[in-house]
């Protein structure tokens, strides 16, 4: 069962944070969670990734709106790497009411 299917089937709230450590199945786990990854409620993803999968996993998370905050590379060639991806908040846009009040001419 995919993460998105489980959230729908059990009427679970969308997560705010994900920690993914699945020993080489990262691409399959992420492929089953497109709605979760794009959700504005998701703030961070901490993921352990095999070096050979890093590029694909990183690209997928970035296309979902997450940015790489921290990458920990290990010295051993066969050791996994760790990435912390975060969703950056959208820039603050003033409300229409605030804009109206500040753009009207004052006597």
C-alpha positions as a printed NumPy array, in Angstrom:
array([[ 0.   ,  0.   ,  0.   ],
       [ 1.395,  3.426, -0.911],
       [ 1.625,  6.314,  1.518],
       [-1.012,  8.312, -0.372],
       [-3.352,  5.286, -0.47 ],
       [-2.901,  4.676,  3.264],
       [-3.669,  8.297,  4.115],
       [-6.842,  8.114,  2.013],
       [-7.955,  4.664,  3.2  ],
       [-7.608,  5.451,  6.895],
       [-8.605,  9.135,  6.636],
       [-5.29 , 10.195,  8.183],
       [-4.092, 13.787,  8.339],
       [-1.272, 14.672,  5.953],
       [ 2.098, 14.521,  7.718],
       [ 4.204, 17.551,  8.549],
       [ 7.48 , 15.627,  8.592],
       [ 8.701, 12.408,  6.96 ],
       [11.711, 10.275,  7.84 ],
       [12.472,  7.768,  5.116],
       [15.   ,  4.955,  5.624],
       [14.06 ,  2.074,  3.35 ],
       [17.407,  0.622,  2.238],
       [17.299,  1.226, -1.504],
       [13.549,  1.512, -2.088],
       [13.435,  5.326, -1.827],
       [12.276,  5.82 , -5.41 ],
       [ 9.357,  3.388, -4.932],
       [ 8.3  ,  4.976, -1.628],
       [ 8.414,  8.476, -3.118],
       [ 6.574,  7.33 , -6.264],
       [ 3.7  ,  6.252, -4.009],
       [ 3.454,  9.605, -2.284],
       [ 3.074, 12.363, -4.91 ],
       [ 0.103, 14.013, -3.154],
       [ 1.812, 13.88 ,  0.232],
       [ 5.034, 15.329, -1.153],
       [ 3.224, 18.228, -2.843],
       [ 1.046, 18.943,  0.192],
       [ 1.632, 22.34 ,  1.79 ],
       [ 1.385, 20.685,  5.208],
       [ 4.607, 18.737,  4.577],
       [ 7.435, 20.858,  5.971],
       [10.453, 18.51 ,  5.989],
       [11.713, 15.203,  4.64 ],
       [14.736, 13.513,  6.195],
       [15.866, 10.739,  3.89 ],
       [18.654,  8.174,  3.768],
       [19.663,  7.551,  0.154],
       [22.127,  5.254, -1.582],
       [24.705,  7.364, -3.407],
       [23.684,  6.012, -6.835],
       [20.063,  7.093, -6.268],
       [20.829, 10.565, -4.914],
       [20.27 , 12.5  , -8.135],
       [16.878, 10.952, -8.901],
       [15.588, 11.214, -5.339],
       [16.779, 14.797, -4.993],
       [15.16 , 15.812, -8.297],
       [11.853, 14.198, -7.34 ],
       [11.739, 16.021, -3.996],
       [12.659, 19.336, -5.599],
       [ 9.907, 18.943, -8.227],
       [ 7.503, 18.454, -5.307],
       [ 8.477, 21.888, -3.97 ],
       [11.077, 20.885, -1.385],
       [14.603, 22.322, -1.247],
       [17.752, 20.628, -0.048],
       [18.74 , 22.189,  3.261],
       [21.485, 19.814,  4.425],
       [23.326, 16.934,  2.786],
       [25.548, 14.604,  4.78 ],
       [27.944, 12.613,  2.632],
       [29.741,  9.652,  4.158],
       [33.376,  8.8  ,  3.433],
       [32.844,  5.095,  2.816],
       [31.948,  4.448, -0.815],
       [29.081,  2.08 ,  0.009],
       [27.657,  4.17 ,  2.862],
       [24.314,  5.95 ,  2.35 ],
       [23.973,  9.705,  2.325],
       [21.438, 11.736,  4.247],
       [19.415, 14.687,  3.038],
       [17.165, 17.12 ,  4.812],
       [14.69 , 18.688,  2.416],
       [12.455, 21.546,  3.53 ],
       [ 9.508, 23.429,  2.112],
       [10.319, 27.093,  2.15 ],
       [ 7.376, 29.271,  3.112],
       [ 5.867, 31.339,  0.331],
       [ 6.742, 35.019,  0.483],
       [ 4.252, 37.018,  2.521],
       [ 1.67 , 38.756,  0.395],
       [-0.296, 41.548,  2.012],
       [-4.037, 41.075,  2.118],
       [-6.246, 42.999, -0.275],
       [-7.558, 44.992,  2.697],
       [-4.04 , 46.044,  3.745],
       [-3.203, 46.972,  0.147],
       [-6.404, 48.998, -0.164],
       [-5.717, 50.897,  3.046],
       [-2.14 , 51.722,  2.09 ],
       [-2.842, 52.681, -1.517],
       [-5.687, 55.123, -0.927],
       [-4.809, 58.772, -0.946],
       [-4.915, 60.427,  2.411],
       [-6.258, 63.979,  3.012]])
